[in-house]
Amino acid sequence: MTEEVKTEAEKGQEQMDAANLFREEIYTDRKIGVIRCLVPVTAEGKVDESRKVIYTGEAQIMTQMGALPISFDIEADNLAAAVANYREAAKAGVEKTMKELQELRRAAASKIVVPGQPGFTPPEGAGGSGLVMP
């Protein structure tokens, strides 16, 4: 049985917002990280002076599982200010990510596991004929 896969746009549920378009510019020092500038543009591709440029930063932190990408907003009115504010914004982004990871760990640790549910593993040495009592 073959089912055709359609994107949300093909289903007619989503469409690009012509009033909210941005051109993306990427800047890097090839050492520390990346700054993305989202420049507001009109549907014709001209810079939309009525909206503010958005600056975001990207960095990676090394974990036991490998590199973890971190994205964060940078408060700035121009690229020079975004470069100057990168360090503090990155620090705040890493702290926020670490708090979110700790919360996920707490939620996973406090989850009640009931025999018979997916994810339940009987304790080692508990026997186990594979029968589950109703």
Residue, then its C-alpha position, 0 to 999 in steps of 0.5 A: m500500500t503506497e501513500e503519497v507524502k505531501t508537505e503542509a504547503e501541498k495540503g493547502q494548510e500553510q502558505m508563505d507570509a508575503a508580509n513577513l519575509f526576510r533575507e538571511e545573511i550569515y557572518t562568521d569569524r570561523k573560530i567562535g561562532v556564527i551570526r545570522c542577520l535576518v533582513p526584512v524584505t518586501a515581497e519584491g525583495k527590497v529592504d523593508e525599512s519599517r521592520k527591524v533586522i533580527y540578529t541571532g547567534e549560533a554556537q556549539i557546546m561539547t557534551q558526552m553525546g557530541a556537539l550540541p548546537i545552541s541558537f540564541d537571539i542577540e540584542a543589537d541595532n547593527l552588525a558591529a553591536a551584534v558582534a560586540n554582544y555575541r559573547e553575553a548572548a551566547k552565555a545566556g543561550v547556553e545557560k537557558t539550554m542547560k536549564e531546559l536539559q535539566e528540566l527534561r531530565r527531571a521530567a524523565a526521572s519522575k515519570i511513573v512507569v507501569p508494567g505493561q506500558p512501553g518503556f517498562t523494563p522489569p528489574e534484573g533478576a525479577g524472573g519473567s516468563g513474559l506473562v502479564m497479569p491483567 
